[in-house]
Each structure stands twice: as structure tokens, then as C-alpha cells.
Amino acid sequence: MVSTARALVVAAPSSGSGKTTVATGLMAALSRRGTRVAPFKIGPDYIDPGYHTLAAGRPGRNLDVVLQGPDRLGPLARHGARDADVAVVEGVMGLFDGRIADGAGSTAQVAAALGAPVVLVVDVRGQSRSLAALLHGFRSFDPSVQVAGVILNRVGSDRHAGVCRAAAEEVGLPVLGAVPRRAELAVPSRHLGLVTAAEHGAAATAAVDAMAALVAEHVDLDAVVAAARPLPGGPAWDPAAELAATGPAGDTAVPRPVVALAGGPAFGFGYAEHAELLAAAGAEVVAVDPLRDPGLPERASGLVLPGGFPEEHVGALGDNAPLRAAVAALAASGAPVHAECGGLLYLCRELDGTPMCGVLDADAAMTPRLTLGYRDAVAVSASPLFGAGERVGAHEFHRCAVTPRAGTAPAWAWRGGQPEGHVTGGVHASFLHTHPAGTPGAVARFVAAARAHAATVPA
């Protein structure tokens, strides 16, 4: 299906300006009046898309130049926006902030690639006419980026709003909304950012409801939609076509291998495209929640353990001994197991002293140090996902340490870093997150390994 959606980007001069509240509120407010909204988040963030999913009623997706490659931005946007009226894309950090080394992955870069106008959310606390200078700078800094309007956030009074409106008018930018300060909209946060929507439950829904009501009352929704522009033409991203481009398909004459995909509150750091690619590669994808499910799916011949917050649920994970034993048995059988970040912690002997699966000869513990950033990584050891020497764009985001950091056969290395991760048997476990749309060949190889393993198991 060809996407006819229009798109706009919600950005800000800096982090902490309130763009997540405004973007999520826009998605929800528009959806609740009948507009079909496709939600997106720029960058590798897993948490905001969970709230976007609640707001729009369809999967929140990511657009990431580093992890997906610049040529996939348009196709992935069209894929995610199929049958939608408008795509609302939440930016990351400040408008022009990206990877420190070269600025890659900035909101401005993605907005320019999509031809999508920017609505700038500005925290106007402590500002009046100086706002005009700020807006002038953001509007003129990069001619490839169109700033279509501004939403004033955290306005102190009607008089304050009026002064700021006048400042925006001085530089010819329309004010699309003026949102007052509302401390009660704060969403609980912790060591890695907001509490995920899956963990926050009914409170997450209530927070999204409040954001929707606030934006609907104080933002001109019609003006925002009118500012959007059509996504550029071209084919949408297609998982089957993406896989076909990686090489010949596996033997589809054998039964589809069952791949267990962990999720739930402890393992919520997954991308929607991962399940789509696994299915397109021939797998039967079955969800499993390690907090609740006592075992793996019947006939499971592969396991994906995404990132998440196992450290916040360590007691419940430890108590689920039957599932831990099943994971250990599957790994011991040689089946492919792909574990990223939180999944790596789950495969260790223990996490903060609580028994985990014991698949890896390593222990994990929380630390006070945040490790964060993009990595240009090279695979050190061959595995069911990556060939030795294969290079990928990846992202690291955690406050945990694993001892030893790398196994006898490490997973990755990158410039300035020590080898990291563990490859053993069919297991590939690492702190690094990759995006499956950026590494479709890894998904194809993983499913092929699951299919080969399934063929060795008696019916």
C-alpha cells in the first residue's frame, strides 16, 4: 500500500524542553478526533515509542540514520505511515544535536531527508523578547530544514504568552500553541530515563490522557496538521524484499521454526520491524514474558532476548526458575539465542546476586556509571547472526557491568574500546543494540540457524 500520509517533526532547541509531552499529546489528541496518526521517534530510544503506541493505537517506530542507514529513512517512514493521515515524528535532543563525532542522526538530518517541516517546542520560562533571537537562529541555521511554527511550552501567564507570541511574530513564525506549566504531567523516571509504558500500566494510560487533554486545549490542532507536508514518494520498506536483497532464501519446504521473542515489562526494548523480519524470513514468532510464562513455546528452536530493565524485576525473574532452566537448556542444545543488553544480563549466572539463566560464564551487577553512545562495531567472532569482520552501526545504553566483559570468543570490538560480549555455541550476547532493519542479513541467518536446529529435533 502506498503511503499518502503527510509528516511533521516535533523538535526543540534542547533536551528537557517538553517535546515528548507535546509530541505524545499531539498524537493522542489527533487520534481521538479521528485522525489516523503514525507515530515515530528519531534515534534509538525505546521508551518514548511505548507511550506513542498508547497515544496513537499503532506501533511507535524509530527512524535512526546511524542504526538503519540514511537510505532507509524514507522507506521505513512510508512503511510505518501506511494508511495513516499524518506522521508525527518526535525528535531527539536539540534540533541539530546528533552523534558527537559528526552530528549524524540529528533531528534536522531526518527532517531534511523526509522533507518534513519542523514544529519547534520551546520552553519559554525566563524568556520574553529574547525568544525572537533564538527562533531566528534556529530558523536560519540550516536552509535544508524548514521551521514551520512554534509551540510555546511552560508559559507562566496569559501576559507571558502574549509577549512570546509577539516575539515569534517578529521573525515571521506562527505560534501554533501556548502550553501552560503543569507539573502533574511528569512521568516517573529512573536511572535510564522514563519508566516504560509497559511497566507503568494504567498510570501510563492516564499520563497519555492528560497529555492529550493539555495539547487539545492549548494547541491549534488544525494548524499543526496544515503545517505537515507529504512524505516523499517511493517504495515503502518491505521486510520480504529487504531479506531477498541479502541473498537466497532458506529452505521453506521444512516447517517454520518457532522463534520465541521475549517481551513484557522486563524486556520491552524491541523494534516492531524485528518481529516483521523474523516472520518474513520464515519464522513463527511467539511472544514470551519471562516474568510470567513458566516455559518457552513448544518446539522453540530460537530465542530473542531484547534489552529492557531486568534489573528492576530481578526478584521475579529469579523466582521463575522453570523458565530460566528452559532457556539454559535451549542454549545448551545449540539453538540460536540473540541477547541484547538486558538479554545479556538475563543469560549471566547472576544479576546483583540473584540467580539468572547461567548460560554465560559471567556475572552482572548495577553500577553508578552510565554508558551511552553510538558504536561503529566490528564482529570479532562468527555467530548465527554475524560473520567475523562484519561491521554494523550499534548503540550502547546501560548502567550495568558484566564480568568478564568479553568471553573467550568476544562478540564485538570498536575503536577505543575493549572487546565486548560473548559468543558461545549458538549464543550471541552483548550490550550493543542493533536495529534489525539495518542488519536484515543477521535476521535471515538467525532464522536459518533456527530452521537447521529444528530439523535436528525429533518431532
C-alpha positions, 0 to 999 in steps of 0.5 A, a space after each residue: 500500500 502506498 503511503 499518502 500520509 503527510 509528516 511533521 517533526 516535533 523538535 526543540 532547541 534542547 533536551 528537557 524542553 517538553 517535546 515528548 509531552 507535546 509530541 505524545 499529546 499531539 498524537 493522542 489528541 489527533 487520534 481521538 478526533 479521528 485522525 489516523 496518526 503514525 507515530 515515530 521517534 528519531 534515534 534509538 530510544 525505546 521508551 518514548 515509542 511505548 507511550 506513542 503506541 498508547 497515544 496513537 493505537 499503532 506501533 511507535 517506530 524509530 527512524 535512526 540514520 546511524 542504526 538503519 542507514 540514511 537510505 532507509 529513512 524514507 522507506 521505513 517512514 512510508 512503511 510505518 505511515 501506511 494508511 495513516 493521515 499524518 506522521 508525527 515524528 518526535 525528535 531527539 535532543 536539540 534540533 541539530 544535536 546528533 552523534 558527537 563525532 559528526 552530528 549524524 542522526 540529528 533531528 534536522 538530518 531526518 527532517 531534511 531527508 523526509 522533507 518534513 517541516 519542523 514544529 519547534 517546542 520551546 520552553 519559554 520560562 525566563 524568556 520574553 523578547 529574547 525568544 525572537 533571537 533564538 527562533 531566528 537562529 534556529 530558523 536560519 541555521 540550516 536552509 535544508 530544514 524548514 521551521 514551520 511554527 512554534 509551540 510555546 511550552 511552560 508559559 507562566 501567564 496569559 501576559 507571558 504568552 502574549 509577549 512570546 507570541 509577539 516575539 515569534 511574530 517578529 521573525 515571521 513564525 506562527 505560534 501554533 500553541 501556548 502550553 501552560 506549566 503543569 507539573 502533574 504531567 511528569 512521568 516517573 523516571 529512573 536511572 535510564 530515563 522514563 519508566 516504560 509504558 509497559 511497566 507503568 500500566 494504567 498510570 501510563 494510560 492516564 499520563 497519555 490522557 492528560 497529555 492529550 487533554 493539555 495539547 487539545 486545549 492549548 494547541 491549534 490542532 488544525 494548524 499543526 496538521 496544515 503545517 505537515 507536508 507529504 512524505 516523499 514518494 517511493 517504495 515503502 520498506 518491505 521486510 520480504 524484499 529487504 531479506 531477498 536483497 541479502 541473498 537466497 532464501 532458506 529452505 521453506 519446504 521444512 516447517 517454520 521454526 518457532 522463534 520465541 521473542 521475549 517481551 513484557 515489562 522486563 524486556 520491552 526494548 524491541 523494534 516492531 520491524 524485528 518481529 516483521 523480519 523474523 516472520 518474513 524470513 520464515 519464522 513463527 514468532 511467539 511472544 514470551 514474558 519471562 516474568 510470567 510464562 513458566 516455559 518457552 513455546 513448544 518446539 522453540 528452536 530460537 530465542 530473542 532476548 531484547 534489552 529492557 530493565 531486568 534489573 528492576 524485576 530481578 526478584 521475579 525473574 529469579 523466582 521463575 526458575 522453570 523458565 530460566 532452566 528452559 532457556 539454559 537448556 535451549 542454549 545448551 542444545 545449540 539453538 540460536 539465542 540473540 541477547 541484547 543488553 538486558 538479554 545479556 544480563 538475563 543469560 549471566 549466572 547472576 544479576 546483583 546476586 540473584 540467580 539468572 539463566 547461567 548460560 554465560 560464564 559471567 556475572 552482572 551487577 548495577 553500577 553508578 556509571 552510565 554508558 551511552 553512545 553510538 558504536 561503529 562495531 566490528 564482529 570479532 567472532 562468527 555467530 548465527 547472526 554475524 560473520 567475523 569482520 562484519 561491521 554494523 552501526 550499534 548503540 550502547 545504553 546501560 548502567 550495568 557491568 558484566 564480568 568478564 566483559 568479553 568471553 573467550 570468543 568476544 562478540 564485538 570490538 570498536 575503536 577505543 574500546 575493549 572487546 565486548 560480549 560473548 559468543 558461545 555455541 549458538 549464543 550471541 550476547 552483548 550490550 550493543 543494540 542493533 536495529 534489525 532493519 539495518 542488519 536484515 542479513 543477521 535476521 535471515 541467518 538467525 532464522 536459518 540457524 533456527 530452521 537447521 536446529 529444528 530439523 535436528 529435533 525429533 518431532 
